[in-house]
């Protein structure tokens, strides 16, 4: 059965969405070095409110950053209690969907009961291990484990008062306790497995079972918690450290595990209106490994965690555009923390963009990706000197084709056309789209009075990409417009025969008609031109006055 069904009209409209396609090196880069997948934030966090978190070690990372932003975290409060002060915070990690359900049911379901006698296993005289916490936690006296477990259950019960719950899904390889008929949270201690091997087995959950446990958790929360509760669901990017599966590489096993969890998350978010997916998994796994991962290839960097939690907080909180907030983000996270903000300003309005890039200009020396956004902004604003200052921070071996494009754009803005062919020609190969580079090369040839080379560049473009004939002819018309109006008219005429010229080029075409002496054609074209905005009205009136 289909997960969703979309009409033809809606599907075609969706395909044109801002994030419906992958970005490339010349467009708004949402992938490198940090992947920034889009997402929806249909509700707002209230500053300082209590947020309940549960899940794998990535949930602990989220808690830490949320706490630094002023939110209250019940599970962090739990770790401040005396019986937890000497333990690893991982004691409250919850890795499997069934074990997340266990914790919720022990806290919220009066008919469910945590059986201490069955779950606290004596491993040495007077010392026991809790089967539902990580095995690296040292064995403790039974009474001490009971105090801890009761505190965990009590803290989990605070979820009933939390309007916002964040759930992080971890893995699908889980140990099963046949004595109790339940899944465990993590691998039992080796001595426990060896002492009673018939009691335990390793199970790899399938999609249906994982989805079933997730539904049970959501349904339980709906029946016991606030009616306005909202759930943010994530998949932890932290992979399996090891796999127990036979003859299977841990990378392959992890791929199955995360794929299963990600699919479950999609189904849950589709079926429950109050559950919303946050793509931290995609952000980390699609980002540059040097930025996202520690040397152990298992744990993620503080930078990537901070970037993702900051994105979530900014999306779910009322807007805070104050420079103080940005200063704090820069202080704690450097250029990477402000990279998404830089991307927005690079394509945004001039005044806030100028304020942003002037204030944080030093970050370009720290990050070529930040510098690239500054260069894009200043090029859009036709400020070549400022663009060049930031471009100088970008190493020559950093995306050489993109760096060459930016340098060429700066030269064109400065009306220094001589270096442009040398910068662009090495990258314009047969079959490469590179429409912007091709247009700039044609313009440079015309401005250097090398019209023959400009025509050859157009022919090369058409031989390489026959479907680009309209774009190539428009590029030739644009290049000829100032110095060779008759040539521009010929190019625009051919382009218009293929597809109606856009408004900007239609105005340029009419002006070229006037300059080339074809005033009757210009007058006829202007009579049918229907201006739609103040700029077009002003251009129409100016041309009408000339005629």
C-alpha positions as CSV (number, residue, x, y, z in Angstrom):
1,X,0.0,0.0,0.0
2,X,1.3,3.5,-0.8
3,X,2.6,5.6,2.0
4,X,1.0,8.7,0.5
5,X,-0.8,9.5,-2.8
6,X,-0.3,12.8,-4.6
7,X,-2.3,14.2,-7.5
8,X,-0.6,15.1,-10.8
9,X,-1.0,18.8,-10.2
10,X,0.4,18.7,-6.7
11,X,3.3,16.4,-7.7
12,X,4.4,18.7,-10.5
13,X,4.1,21.7,-8.2
14,X,6.1,19.9,-5.5
15,X,8.9,19.2,-7.9
16,X,9.5,22.9,-8.3
17,X,10.0,23.4,-4.5
18,X,13.0,25.1,-3.2
19,X,14.5,21.9,-1.7
20,X,13.1,19.4,-4.2
21,X,16.4,19.0,-6.1
22,X,20.0,18.7,-5.2
23,X,22.1,21.9,-5.2
24,X,25.3,22.1,-7.3
25,X,28.5,24.1,-6.9
26,X,27.0,27.2,-8.5
27,X,23.7,27.3,-6.8
28,X,22.8,27.6,-3.1
29,X,24.9,24.8,-1.6
30,X,22.9,22.9,1.0
31,X,25.3,19.9,1.1
32,X,28.9,20.9,1.6
33,X,30.6,21.0,4.0
34,X,27.6,20.6,6.3
35,X,24.4,19.2,4.8
36,X,21.4,21.3,5.7
37,X,18.3,19.4,4.6
38,X,15.1,21.4,4.8
39,X,12.3,20.5,7.2
40,X,9.0,21.9,8.5
41,X,8.5,23.3,12.0
42,X,4.7,23.4,12.5
43,X,4.8,24.5,16.1
44,X,6.9,26.8,18.3
45,X,9.0,26.0,21.4
46,X,8.5,28.3,24.3
47,X,11.8,29.8,25.7
48,X,12.8,28.0,28.8
49,X,10.1,25.3,28.7
50,X,10.5,21.7,29.8
51,X,11.5,19.3,27.0
52,X,11.5,15.6,27.5
53,X,14.2,13.6,25.7
54,X,14.7,9.9,25.2
55,X,16.8,7.7,23.0
56,X,20.4,6.9,22.1
57,X,23.6,8.8,22.9
58,X,22.6,11.4,20.3
59,X,19.8,12.4,22.7
60,X,22.4,13.3,25.3
61,X,24.1,15.5,22.8
62,X,20.8,17.3,22.1
63,X,20.1,17.7,25.8
64,X,23.4,19.4,26.4
65,X,22.9,22.0,23.7
66,X,19.2,22.6,24.6
67,X,20.3,23.1,28.3
68,X,22.8,25.7,27.2
69,X,19.9,27.5,25.4
70,X,17.9,27.8,28.6
71,X,15.5,24.8,28.2
72,X,14.7,22.5,31.2
73,X,15.5,18.9,30.6
74,X,14.1,16.3,33.1
75,X,16.5,13.6,32.2
76,X,19.5,16.0,32.8
77,X,17.9,16.8,36.2
78,X,17.9,13.1,36.9
79,X,21.6,12.8,36.4
80,X,22.1,15.6,39.0
81,X,20.6,13.4,41.7
82,X,23.1,12.0,44.3
83,X,22.8,8.4,43.1
84,X,23.7,9.4,39.5
85,X,26.6,11.8,40.1
86,X,29.3,9.1,39.8
87,X,27.9,7.3,36.8
88,X,28.3,7.8,33.1
89,X,25.4,9.8,31.6
90,X,25.0,6.9,29.1
91,X,23.2,5.0,31.8
92,X,20.0,6.6,30.6
93,X,20.7,6.0,26.9
94,X,17.9,4.0,25.2
95,X,18.9,2.4,21.9
96,X,16.0,0.3,20.7
97,X,12.4,1.2,19.8
98,X,11.1,-1.7,22.0
99,X,13.2,-0.5,25.0
100,X,11.9,3.0,24.5
101,X,8.4,1.5,24.8
102,X,9.5,-0.4,27.9
103,X,10.6,2.8,29.7
104,X,7.4,4.6,28.8
105,X,5.2,1.7,29.8
106,X,6.9,1.2,33.2
107,X,6.4,4.9,33.9
108,X,2.9,5.4,32.5
109,X,1.0,2.1,32.4
110,X,-0.4,1.0,35.8
111,X,-0.5,-2.6,34.6
112,X,3.2,-2.6,33.6
113,X,5.7,-3.2,36.3
114,X,9.5,-3.3,36.3
115,X,10.4,-6.6,37.9
116,X,13.5,-5.9,39.9
117,X,14.1,-9.5,40.8
118,X,14.1,-10.6,37.2
119,X,16.0,-7.6,35.8
120,X,18.7,-7.2,38.5
121,X,21.2,-10.1,38.0
122,X,23.8,-10.9,40.6
123,X,27.2,-11.1,38.9
124,X,29.4,-11.2,42.0
125,X,28.7,-11.5,45.8
126,X,26.5,-8.6,46.8
127,X,26.8,-6.9,43.3
128,X,24.1,-6.8,40.6
129,X,23.7,-5.6,37.1
130,X,20.5,-3.9,35.7
131,X,19.7,-5.6,32.4
132,X,18.2,-2.4,31.0
133,X,21.2,-0.1,31.3
134,X,24.5,-0.2,29.4
135,X,26.7,-3.1,30.4
136,X,29.7,-0.8,30.9
137,X,28.1,0.4,34.1
138,X,29.7,-1.2,37.1
139,X,27.7,-3.7,39.2
140,X,26.1,-2.2,42.3
141,X,24.3,-3.5,45.4
142,X,20.7,-4.5,44.7
143,X,19.3,-1.6,46.9
144,X,21.4,1.0,45.0
145,X,20.1,-0.3,41.6
146,X,16.6,-0.2,42.9
147,X,17.0,3.5,43.9
148,X,18.4,4.3,40.5
149,X,15.7,2.4,38.6
150,X,12.9,4.0,40.6
151,X,14.4,7.4,39.9
152,X,14.6,6.6,36.1
153,X,11.0,5.6,36.1
154,X,9.9,8.7,38.1
155,X,11.9,11.0,35.7
156,X,10.4,9.2,32.7
157,X,7.0,9.9,34.1
158,X,7.5,13.6,33.9
159,X,6.8,13.2,30.2
160,X,3.1,13.6,31.0
161,X,3.7,17.3,31.8
162,X,6.0,18.1,28.9
163,X,4.5,19.7,25.8
164,X,7.5,18.8,23.7
165,X,9.1,15.3,23.5
166,X,12.2,14.5,21.4
167,X,12.7,10.9,20.6
168,X,16.0,9.6,19.0
169,X,15.9,6.2,17.4
170,X,19.2,4.2,17.6
171,X,19.4,0.6,16.3
172,X,17.5,-2.6,15.4
173,X,20.0,-5.2,16.7
174,X,18.6,-6.0,20.2
175,X,19.0,-8.7,22.8
176,X,15.8,-10.5,23.8
177,X,15.1,-11.9,27.3
178,X,13.1,-15.1,26.8
179,X,12.4,-15.4,30.6
180,X,10.4,-12.1,30.6
181,X,9.4,-12.0,27.0
182,X,10.8,-8.5,26.5
183,X,13.6,-6.8,24.6
184,X,16.6,-5.4,26.5
185,X,18.0,-1.9,26.1
186,X,21.6,-3.0,25.4
187,X,23.9,-6.0,25.3
188,X,24.1,-7.7,28.7
189,X,27.4,-8.2,30.5
190,X,29.4,-11.1,29.0
191,X,29.3,-13.0,32.3
192,X,25.5,-12.7,32.3
193,X,25.2,-14.2,28.8
194,X,27.6,-17.0,29.6
195,X,25.9,-17.8,32.9
196,X,22.5,-18.3,31.3
197,X,22.8,-18.5,27.5
198,X,19.4,-20.1,27.0
199,X,17.7,-17.1,28.5
200,X,19.0,-14.6,25.9
201,X,19.2,-14.3,22.1
202,X,20.1,-11.6,19.6
203,X,17.3,-10.5,17.4
204,X,17.4,-8.2,14.3
205,X,14.1,-6.4,14.2
206,X,12.2,-6.2,10.9
207,X,10.2,-3.1,9.8
208,X,6.8,-4.4,11.0
209,X,7.9,-5.1,14.5
210,X,9.8,-1.9,14.8
211,X,6.8,0.1,13.6
212,X,4.6,-1.8,16.0
213,X,6.6,-0.8,19.0
214,X,6.8,2.8,17.8
215,X,3.1,3.0,17.4
216,X,2.6,1.5,20.9
217,X,4.8,4.2,22.4
218,X,3.0,7.1,20.5
219,X,-0.4,5.7,21.5
220,X,0.6,5.3,25.1
221,X,1.8,8.9,25.2
222,X,-1.4,10.1,23.6
223,X,-3.5,8.3,26.2
224,X,-1.5,9.5,29.2
225,X,0.0,12.9,28.4
226,X,-1.0,16.5,27.6
227,X,-3.4,16.8,24.7
228,X,-1.3,19.5,23.1
229,X,1.9,17.4,23.2
230,X,4.2,17.6,20.2
231,X,6.8,15.0,19.3
232,X,10.0,15.6,17.4
233,X,11.3,12.3,16.0
234,X,14.9,11.8,14.9
235,X,17.2,9.0,13.9
236,X,20.6,8.9,15.5
237,X,23.4,9.2,13.0
238,X,25.7,7.3,15.5
239,X,26.2,3.9,13.9
240,X,26.4,0.4,15.3
241,X,29.8,0.1,17.0
242,X,29.8,-3.7,16.2
243,X,27.4,-6.1,14.6
244,X,26.5,-9.5,15.9
245,X,25.3,-10.7,12.5
246,X,27.2,-13.5,10.8
247,X,29.4,-12.8,7.8
248,X,28.1,-9.2,7.6
249,X,30.2,-6.0,7.6
250,X,29.2,-3.6,10.3
251,X,28.7,-0.9,7.5
252,X,26.1,-3.1,5.8
253,X,24.4,-4.1,9.1
254,X,24.3,-0.4,10.1
255,X,22.8,0.6,6.7
256,X,19.9,-1.9,7.3
257,X,19.4,-0.7,10.8
258,X,19.2,3.0,10.0
259,X,17.1,2.4,6.9
260,X,14.6,0.5,8.9
261,X,14.4,3.2,11.6
262,X,14.2,6.0,9.0
263,X,11.4,4.2,7.3
264,X,9.5,3.7,10.6
265,X,10.0,7.4,11.3
266,X,8.5,8.4,8.0
267,X,5.4,6.2,8.6
268,X,4.9,7.5,12.1
269,X,5.2,11.1,11.0
270,X,2.8,10.5,8.2
271,X,0.2,8.8,10.4
272,X,0.4,11.0,13.5
273,X,-0.2,14.8,12.9
274,X,1.6,15.7,16.1
275,X,4.8,13.8,15.3
276,X,7.4,15.7,13.2
277,X,10.6,14.5,11.7
278,X,13.9,16.4,12.2
279,X,16.6,15.4,9.7
280,X,19.7,15.3,11.9
281,X,20.5,11.9,10.5
282,X,20.7,13.2,7.0
283,X,22.6,16.2,8.0
284,X,25.4,14.3,9.7
285,X,25.7,11.4,7.3
286,X,25.7,13.7,4.2
287,X,28.2,16.2,5.6
288,X,31.9,16.2,5.1
289,X,33.3,13.5,7.4
290,X,36.1,15.8,8.6
291,X,33.5,18.1,9.9
292,X,30.9,15.6,11.2
293,X,32.8,12.7,12.7
294,X,35.5,12.1,15.3
295,X,38.5,9.9,14.5
296,X,36.7,6.7,15.9
297,X,34.3,6.9,12.9
298,X,31.5,6.3,15.4
299,X,30.8,9.5,17.4
300,X,29.9,12.8,15.9
301,X,31.7,16.1,16.6
302,X,30.4,18.8,18.9
303,X,30.3,21.2,16.0
304,X,27.8,19.1,14.0
305,X,25.6,18.5,17.0
306,X,25.6,22.2,17.8
307,X,24.8,23.1,14.2
308,X,21.8,20.7,14.1
309,X,20.4,21.6,17.5
310,X,20.8,25.3,16.7
311,X,18.9,24.7,13.4
312,X,16.1,23.0,15.3
313,X,15.9,25.6,18.0
314,X,15.9,28.5,15.5
315,X,13.2,26.8,13.5
316,X,11.0,25.9,16.4
317,X,11.5,29.1,18.5
318,X,10.2,32.6,17.8
319,X,12.7,34.4,15.5
320,X,15.7,35.9,17.2
321,X,17.6,38.0,14.7
322,X,19.6,39.9,17.3
323,X,23.3,40.2,16.7
324,X,23.8,39.1,20.4
325,X,22.4,35.6,19.5
326,X,24.6,35.4,16.5
327,X,27.6,36.6,18.5
328,X,27.0,33.8,21.0
329,X,26.7,31.2,18.2
330,X,30.0,32.4,16.6
331,X,31.7,32.3,20.0
332,X,30.7,28.7,20.7
333,X,30.7,27.2,17.3
334,X,32.7,29.5,15.0
335,X,32.1,29.8,11.3
336,X,30.2,26.5,11.0
337,X,27.7,27.6,13.5
338,X,26.9,30.7,11.3
339,X,27.1,28.9,8.0
340,X,23.4,28.5,7.5
341,X,22.8,32.1,8.5
342,X,25.5,33.1,5.9
343,X,23.7,31.1,3.2
344,X,20.5,33.0,3.9
345,X,22.1,36.4,3.8
346,X,24.0,35.5,0.6
347,X,20.7,35.4,-1.3
348,X,18.8,37.9,1.0
349,X,18.3,41.6,1.3
350,X,21.2,44.0,1.1
351,X,21.0,45.9,4.4
352,X,20.9,42.9,6.8
353,X,23.4,41.1,4.6
354,X,25.9,43.9,4.8
355,X,25.5,44.1,8.5
356,X,26.0,40.4,8.9
357,X,29.0,40.0,6.6
358,X,30.7,43.1,8.0
359,X,30.3,42.0,11.6
360,X,31.6,38.4,11.0
361,X,34.0,39.0,8.2
362,X,36.8,37.4,10.2
363,X,35.1,34.1,9.9
364,X,36.1,33.9,6.2
365,X,39.6,33.2,7.3
366,X,38.4,30.3,9.4
367,X,36.1,28.6,6.8
368,X,36.3,28.7,3.0
369,X,32.6,27.8,2.9
370,X,31.7,30.9,5.0
371,X,34.0,32.9,2.7
372,X,32.2,31.5,-0.4
373,X,28.8,32.8,1.0
374,X,30.3,36.2,1.6
375,X,31.7,36.3,-2.0
376,X,28.3,35.3,-3.4
377,X,26.7,38.1,-1.4
378,X,29.1,40.8,-2.5
379,X,29.0,39.7,-6.2
380,X,25.2,39.9,-6.1
381,X,25.5,43.4,-4.7
382,X,28.1,44.4,-7.4
383,X,30.8,45.0,-4.8
384,X,33.8,43.4,-6.5
385,X,36.5,44.7,-4.1
386,X,34.7,43.3,-1.0
387,X,34.1,40.0,-2.9
388,X,37.8,39.7,-3.8
389,X,38.8,40.3,-0.1
390,X,36.8,37.3,1.0
391,X,37.8,35.2,-2.1
392,X,41.4,35.6,-1.1
393,X,40.7,33.5,2.0
394,X,39.6,30.5,-0.1
395,X,42.5,28.1,-0.9
396,X,43.3,27.5,-4.6
397,X,42.6,23.8,-4.2
398,X,39.1,24.4,-2.7
399,X,36.6,23.5,-5.5
400,X,38.9,25.0,-8.2
401,X,36.1,25.3,-10.7
402,X,33.9,27.3,-8.3
403,X,36.7,29.5,-7.2
404,X,37.6,30.2,-10.9
405,X,33.9,31.1,-11.5
406,X,33.9,33.6,-8.6
407,X,37.2,35.2,-9.7
408,X,35.8,35.5,-13.3
409,X,32.6,37.2,-11.9
410,X,34.7,39.6,-9.9
411,X,36.7,40.5,-13.0
412,X,33.5,41.0,-15.1
413,X,32.1,43.3,-12.4
414,X,35.4,45.3,-12.5
415,X,35.2,45.4,-16.3
416,X,38.5,43.6,-16.5
417,X,37.7,41.0,-19.1
418,X,41.2,39.8,-20.2
419,X,41.6,37.2,-17.4
420,X,38.1,35.7,-17.8
421,X,38.8,33.3,-20.7
422,X,41.9,31.8,-19.0
423,X,39.8,31.3,-15.8
424,X,36.8,29.6,-17.4
425,X,38.0,27.8,-20.5
426,X,39.7,24.9,-18.6
427,X,36.4,23.9,-17.0
428,X,34.1,24.2,-20.1
429,X,34.3,20.7,-21.5
430,X,32.0,18.9,-23.9
431,X,28.8,17.9,-22.2
432,X,29.2,20.2,-19.2
433,X,26.2,22.4,-18.6
434,X,27.9,25.4,-16.8
435,X,25.5,27.9,-18.4
436,X,26.7,30.8,-16.2
437,X,30.3,30.1,-17.1
438,X,29.5,29.9,-20.8
439,X,27.5,33.2,-20.8
440,X,30.4,35.0,-19.1
441,X,32.9,33.6,-21.5
442,X,30.9,34.8,-24.5
443,X,30.5,38.2,-22.9
444,X,34.3,38.4,-22.2
445,X,35.1,37.6,-25.9
446,X,32.7,40.2,-27.2
447,X,34.1,42.9,-24.8
448,X,37.6,41.9,-25.8
449,X,36.5,42.5,-29.4
450,X,37.0,38.8,-30.3
451,X,33.6,38.3,-31.8
452,X,34.7,35.2,-33.8
453,X,35.7,33.5,-30.5
454,X,32.3,34.4,-29.1
455,X,30.5,32.8,-32.0
456,X,32.7,29.7,-31.7
457,X,31.9,29.5,-28.0
458,X,28.1,29.5,-28.9
459,X,28.7,26.8,-31.5
460,X,30.6,24.7,-29.0
461,X,27.8,25.2,-26.6
462,X,25.2,24.0,-29.1
463,X,27.3,21.0,-30.2
464,X,27.8,20.0,-26.6
465,X,24.3,20.6,-25.4
466,X,21.8,20.9,-28.3
467,X,18.9,21.4,-25.9
468,X,20.5,24.7,-24.7
469,X,20.0,26.6,-28.0
470,X,17.6,29.1,-26.4
471,X,20.1,29.9,-23.5
472,X,23.0,30.1,-25.9
473,X,21.3,32.5,-28.3
474,X,20.2,34.7,-25.4
475,X,23.7,34.7,-24.0
476,X,25.0,35.9,-27.4
477,X,22.3,38.6,-27.6
478,X,23.2,39.7,-24.0
479,X,26.9,40.0,-25.0
480,X,26.2,41.9,-28.2
481,X,23.6,44.2,-26.7
482,X,25.8,47.2,-25.9
483,X,28.3,47.2,-28.7
484,X,26.6,45.3,-31.5
485,X,22.8,46.0,-31.3
486,X,22.0,44.6,-34.8
487,X,23.9,41.3,-33.9
488,X,22.0,41.3,-30.6
489,X,18.6,41.6,-32.4
490,X,19.5,38.7,-34.7
491,X,20.4,36.5,-31.7
492,X,17.3,37.5,-29.8
493,X,15.0,36.9,-32.8
494,X,16.3,33.4,-33.1
495,X,15.8,32.8,-29.4
496,X,12.3,34.2,-29.5
497,X,11.4,31.9,-32.3
498,X,12.3,29.0,-30.0
499,X,10.6,30.3,-26.8
500,X,9.1,33.7,-25.9
501,X,11.8,35.9,-24.4
502,X,11.6,36.6,-20.7
503,X,10.7,40.2,-19.7
504,X,14.2,41.4,-19.1
505,X,15.5,40.2,-22.5
506,X,12.4,41.5,-24.2
507,X,13.2,45.0,-22.9
508,X,16.8,44.6,-24.0
509,X,15.6,43.4,-27.5
510,X,13.4,46.5,-27.9
511,X,16.3,48.7,-26.9
512,X,18.6,47.0,-29.4
513,X,15.9,47.4,-32.1
514,X,15.9,51.2,-31.4
515,X,19.7,51.4,-31.5
516,X,20.0,49.4,-34.7
517,X,17.4,51.7,-36.5
518,X,14.5,49.3,-36.5
519,X,12.2,51.8,-34.8
520,X,8.9,50.5,-36.3
521,X,9.6,47.0,-35.0
522,X,10.5,48.5,-31.6
523,X,7.3,50.5,-31.5
524,X,5.2,47.5,-32.4
525,X,6.9,45.4,-29.8
526,X,6.5,48.1,-27.1
527,X,2.8,48.4,-27.9
528,X,2.1,44.8,-26.9
529,X,4.4,44.9,-23.9
530,X,2.4,44.8,-20.7
531,X,4.5,46.0,-17.7
532,X,3.8,44.2,-14.4
533,X,5.9,46.0,-11.8
534,X,7.4,49.5,-11.2
535,X,10.7,48.6,-12.8
536,X,9.0,47.4,-16.0
537,X,6.7,50.5,-16.0
538,X,9.7,52.8,-15.8
539,X,11.6,50.9,-18.5
540,X,8.4,51.0,-20.7
541,X,8.1,54.7,-20.2
542,X,11.7,55.4,-21.0
543,X,11.6,53.4,-24.2
544,X,8.3,55.1,-25.2
545,X,9.9,58.5,-24.7
546,X,12.8,57.6,-27.0
547,X,10.4,56.4,-29.7
